[in-house]
Amino acid sequence: MLNIDPDPFLEPHFAVARRDDVASKRSNIVVPSEPLVKTIFDRIAAFQGLLFVAPVMMIIAILILMRRDGPVFFSHVRVGRGGRPFRCHKFRTMMPDGAELFRHILSIDPI
């Protein structure tokens, strides 16, 4: 068994394949139940994260509502995986008529 690793700083063009590396490749076989287990784990973790962050989100929503000058959320379309559009929702941090105001400013002063 050859377990000598080259020093990458001295010989960057030289590499030795180790038997341990070859053996570890066999363990990367995908078991059919793994995607289901990962999906279940991801959903449980996301739900727990939401429970932790929900009080902070409620405080932010209340603070935005106290200003009484528009909706709490701003939503628009973005491009996602594979070029597919999706609707993105986020807390509104700009003025309710910010897009129109921006167009007006650009018409007056394009710089």
Stockholm file with secondary structure:
# STOCKHOLM 1.0

chainA/1-111         MLNIDPDPFLEPHFAVARRDDVASKRSNIVVPSEPLVKTIFDRIAAFQGLLFVAPVMMIIAILILMRRDGPVFFSHVRVGRGGRPFRCHKFRTMMPDGAELFRHILSIDPI
#=GR chainA/1-111 SS CCCCCCCTTTCTTCCCCCHHHHHHHHTTCCCTTHHHHHHHHHHHHHHHHHHHHHHHHHHHHHHHHHHCSSCSEEEEEEECGGGCEEEEEEECCSCTTHHHHHHHHHHHCCC
#=GC SS_cons         CCCCCCCTTTCTTCCCCCHHHHHHHHTTCCCTTHHHHHHHHHHHHHHHHHHHHHHHHHHHHHHHHHHCSSCSEEEEEEECGGGCEEEEEEECCSCTTHHHHHHHHHHHCCC
//
